[in-house]
Amino acid sequence: MDLNRNPKVGVPRQSSLPSSRYHSPQGASKYQKYSTTNTLFGREWSWLTLVRKYSVFGRQGICQRESLFTAMDKLQMEFPHKEENCLNGPLIFSIISGVTLLGCLTFQWDIVDAVTPFLALPVIGLAYLIAIIGALVAGIHAVRMSGKGGSAFAPLSVSMGTFLLVLIIPFTYLWISANFHMKKGFREQVVSAVQSGIIKPNVSHNSSLIALPSGAHLSSGGDEIVVEGASGKQFVFFFTYRGILDNYSGFLWVPEGKRPEGFADFSDPGTEIVPYGGHWYFVGHK
């Protein structure tokens, strides 16, 4: 008895699955990858056919299974490279941690000015900690995935490159140089106003301090500058680091015929004085 024929009409039984999907080469290959064949009564039957014939769910069961296969295909298309994602995760973390550390070091003196030296140290320390964790994760990843080729060592290379840049780039020197050249013109306008008497000391508790208009951003630690000397020939000092106690640094404008050691206590041993051209000097006092 041919189980595949309809006994009433003597014609082959039609599949309960849509013909356009089941009988096309594309549809057949789709269902074949989820099926196995077995021999029954001397013929090969896929388990899909057997379920269609004998399952108590009948056509509803086939539809449920068809939906399951469709969902499996969608998952396979959406997440085809799970292993590749595992390789990219440590690399992304290494890049983010490296950029964070380099950014904090590049603008560390702006961070100090914004949040005070007491809070800047934990912020920069946190950036170092994240970069160290990134390097450890990258190292473990390189050992575990060493069989995957050179891509397994990419996160570790990024982390090591980050720490190498930290060692060789003079972040403070670059920041000071950029600060001087970007704000030189505005500071010289302030110096001219001081020498002509337009701007005078205006801080009640210190007769040498001048508070600049809010938002000037020409002197760190509150936009206050220090003036000293006779009218018309005054030293003018702009802070780049207000510091703690006697530790401070900044740019000093020196009047004609004077030397930077003549300002305040800059003649003390250990004071760093670097000429920046013209009347300008960078001074670091400890």
C-alpha positions, 0 to 999 in steps of 0.5 A: 500500500502506497502511504503517499497516495490518497486512496479516494482519488489515486493521486499523490497526496499534496504536502500540507506545507506551502508548495512555493517554500517546500518544493523549491530548491531553497525551501527544500534545503532550508528544511533538510538542514533540520531533518534526518532520514530514516527507512520505514517499510523500505522507503526513506522518510524524513521526520518532518513527513512522519510528523505530518502524517502521524502527529496528533497535532496535524497541520497545526503542529507543522505550522508550529515547527515551521515557525520554530525553524523560521525563528532559528534562521532569524537568530542565525542571521542576527548573531552569526559571529558570536565568536567574533563579538568575543574577540571585539569586546576586549579590543573595544574596552582597551581602546576606550580605556586608553583614550580615557587615560590619554584624554585625562593626561592631556587636560589634567591641568584643566581638570585640576582647575575645574575640580581642585587638586584634591578631587583631580587626583582621584579622577586621574587615578581612576583613569589609570586604574581603568587602563590597567584593568584593560591591560589585564583583560587584554593579556588574559584574552591574548592567552585564551585566544592565542590560537585565533591568530594575530587578532587575539593580541590586538587588545594587548597591543592597544593597551601596551601602546597606550602606556608607551605613549604615557611614558614618551609624550610630555603632556604638561609641556604640550599643555603649557605651550598650547595655553601660552600661544592660545591666550597670549593675545588676550593676556597682553590686552590685560597687561596693557590695561594694567599698565595704563591704569584701566584695571586696578587691584579690586580684591579687598583682602589682597591689594596685589590681586585683580579679579578679571571678569567672569569667564575670561579663563586667563588665570587658573584658580578663579581668574585672578592675576597678581600685579606688583611694582610701580605704576606703569612698570608692573609685573603681571602674573597669570596662574596656570596652577594655583596650587597648595600653599607655596606651590604654584606656576604661571606666566609672568610678564616682566616690564622693560629693564626688570628681571623675573627674579625681582617678582615676589619670591621668585629668587628662592632656590628651586624656582623654575624660570623658562623664557617664552620670548619677549617679556614673557616667562613661565615660572614654577615655584615650589 
